[in-house]
Amino acid sequence: MNGPPTDALSYILSLPRISIKRVVQKWNVVLDIQQTVRYEIYNEEGVQIGMMLERSTGKFAAIGRQVEKTKRPFCIDLIDMQGNILLSITRPFKVIRSHCKILIPYNDNGNGMYYFTENGWKNNKREVESIEIGECNEKWTVFNKKYELVENGRLFGKIKSEYLSWEFPIFDANDGSKCAQVTRRMCNWQVEMFSDGGVYSLEFNPNGSHNLDLNKRGVVLSTVVAIDFDQFSLHSKDESGFDNGYLYNRAFPFAGP
């Protein structure tokens, strides 16, 4: 398996644009079973350069996924094509709003946390020491979708998107200019209607005026996971407990961009 250069995290996050695909899982479609999520990351040439995998901690975690669904706590690891953890996105149980923390391991290469088998990537369940670099926090709102992005305790970006929008621009917290954008892209209607699968485009510095550092780009990457869980999964609900509008997009999938 061919992977990116040695400094894999810098390689992935230094690209101007990446695509993130949430993989369609069989039992999620057939029986509506909540499996651990898996994302594949591609560069602009369509070459896979990494993955994001949800850690599984045993049978009780599997039961919890069925009960708590998209409100469940999770830890999702960004790994390179050799199975090394580059970055982790963690979230406790979601009561009303989503609060994600972004962690980077002390040694972001060669930790060997994942290994490849004929059944896919497996976690060897060893602990890895990490440091927190930022947060992605959902803000309470009735009609808009809002998030705040924080690096080392300092607010640097905000997301404000319309209720049914598939575009999530990230604006600089100081001057209000766009510094990145997450866009949900259209898949075929079977995927949109009957699964949690989907494809996102993440663009850094779309206006050419904001060159975000590595930590900030890691926080921006976490917004894709937050948006996917909060807005575009089949069981996503808003703060009031009602469908967050994705029901409309599933019924009329071509309402998206």
N, C-alpha and C positions, 0 to 999 in steps of 0.2 A: 504494500500500500504506500503510495507516494504522498508525502505530506508537505506542508509549507516549510520555509526556512527555519533555522534553529530557533530564532526569536519569534515563535509562532504567534504570540499574542500581539506583538507590534505589527507583524505582517497583516493579520486579519483586520485589526482596527485602523491600520493606516490606509486601507483601500478607500477610495472615494465612494464606492457603492457596493453593497453586498445584498444577496438574496437569502432569505431565511425561510425554509420550507418545513412546516409541521407535517410530520409523516402520518399518513392515514394508517390506522391500526385495525386489524381484522375484527377483534372482539369488541372494540368500541363501536364499530358499524353494525355488527350482527346482533349483539346482545346489550349494547349500551353500557358495557363494562368500562370503567375508568382505569385505563392502563397508564403506566408511567409514560410521560410525554417524551418525544424525541424530535429534535429539529436538526435539519441538515443545512449547512452554510455553504454558499457558492459565491465565487467571484463573478465578474462581469462576463468572463469567457465561458461560464457554465461549469467550471471545475470545482469539485467539492474540496473545501479547504478546512473544514472543521465540523463539529457537531455540538449540540447542546442536549444533554441527557439528564432526566430526572432521576435522582437517587431513590432506590427502593431499600427499605430497612426491614423487610420481612413480611410475614403473613398478616400481621396486625395492621401494617401500613396499607396493604392491599384492601383490607376491609374498610379502613378509614377512608380510602379514596372513593369507595362506593357510597359512603354516607355523606361525606363532606364535599365531594365533587370538586367544583372549581374554587370553593372556599378553603380547601385543605391547605395545611402548611406544606412547603416544598423546599427542596434544595436542588437547583438545576446547575449542572457543571458545563462550562464551555471547555471542550477538549480538542486537542489537535488530532491529526490522523494517526498518531502513535499511541493515543490513549492517555496523554498527560493533561492534567487539569491546568487550565490557563486562568480561569476566573470562575467564581461561583455566585449564583443569585439565590438568595434565601428569602423566604417569607413565612411569617407565623400564620396561624389560622386567621382568615379574614372575617372579622365581625361585621364591620360596615365599610371600611376603606382598606385598600391594599397598601402595604408598606414593605417594599423590597429593599434588602441590603445587598451590596455588591462587595465581594471579598476576593482578594488575590492571594494565592499561597506564597509563602516565603520563598520557596524554590519552584518557579513556575515551569520548569522543564525537568524531565527525567523523574517525576514522582511516581509514574507507573500505576496510577490509581485505577485505570481501566485496562482490560485486555479483551482481545477479539476472539470470539468463538464462532462455530458454525451457526449458532442461534443469535448472533449479534454481539454487541459490546456488553461486557459485564463489569460491575464494580467489585474490586477486591475487598471493599468495606474497611480498609484502613483509614485512620484519621489523618488529616493533613492540616497543619497549622496555617492560618490565614490572617490577613489584616484587612480591616474594613476600609474601603476607599470612597464609598458614597451610598446614596439612597435614591430610590424612586418612589415617591409617595403620591397616592391617589388622593384628590381633594373632593370633599362632599359638594355635590351640585345636583340640581334637578334635571336640567336639560342638556347641558354641555358635558364633555368629558375632559377633566382637568387632572394634570399631574405636575408635580414639582420635582426637579432634579437637583440633587445636592452632592457636592464633592467636599469631603472632609469638613462637614458642618456648614458649608457656605452654599447658598442657593445660586445656581448658575443658569438654569434653564426652566422653562415652563411650557406645558402643552395645554392648549385649549382648542378642542375640536367640537364640531356640531354633533347633535344627538345621533344622527344616522350616517355620519361621515365615515369614509374609509381612509381618510387622510389625516395624519397627526403631525402637524408641523411643530417643531421645537424652537422656541424663541428665546433669545438671550435675555436673562433676567434683568440686565442693566439697560440696554438700549432698545430692546424689543425686536431686533432684527432676527431673521431666521438663521439658525446655525445647524440644523439637521432636520430630517423628515423621515417619518415612518409611514409607509403606504401599504394597505392591504390590497393585494392584487387578486383579480378574478381567476378562480379555478373553474373547472367544468361544473355543471349544475349538480351532478351527483355528489361530488365532494362537498359543495356548499350546503346542500340540503340534508345530507345524511351522515356527516362525519365532522370531527373537530379539525380535519386537515385544512391547510391553507398556506398561502405564500405571502411573505412580506418583503418589501423593498426598503432597505435602510440606506439613506444617503447622508453622508457627512458634508458639511460646508457647501450646500447647494448654490449659495450666492457668491462663493469665493471670498467671503469677508471674515469667516471665522474658522481658524485652524485649531480645533479643540485638541487638548493634550490627551494622552493615553488614558488617564483615569476618567476624564469626562466622557470619552468615547465608550469606555466600559459601562458607565452609567447609562449612556444613551442606548447601548445594546440591550440593557435590561428592560427598557421600555417596551421592546417587542414582546417579551414574555409577559409583562404586566398587561399590556393591551390584549394579547391573545387570550389570557385567562379571564380578564375582566369584561371584555367586550365581544369576543368572537367565538367562544366555545359554546357548545349546544346548551350547556347548563348555566351560562353566565346570567346573572341577575343584577339589577341595579340596587341601590341602597334601600329602596322600598320593598324589594322582594319580587318586583315584576320583571318581565323580560326586558332586557336593556335596549331593545330595538333590533337586535340581530334576527329575531323572529321575522321581522319585515324583510330583512335582507335575504333570509333563507327562502321565504315565500316568493320574493321578487329579486332573485340574485343579480339581475342586471341593473339593479339600482346602484351598485357600486361603480367605481371609476373604470 
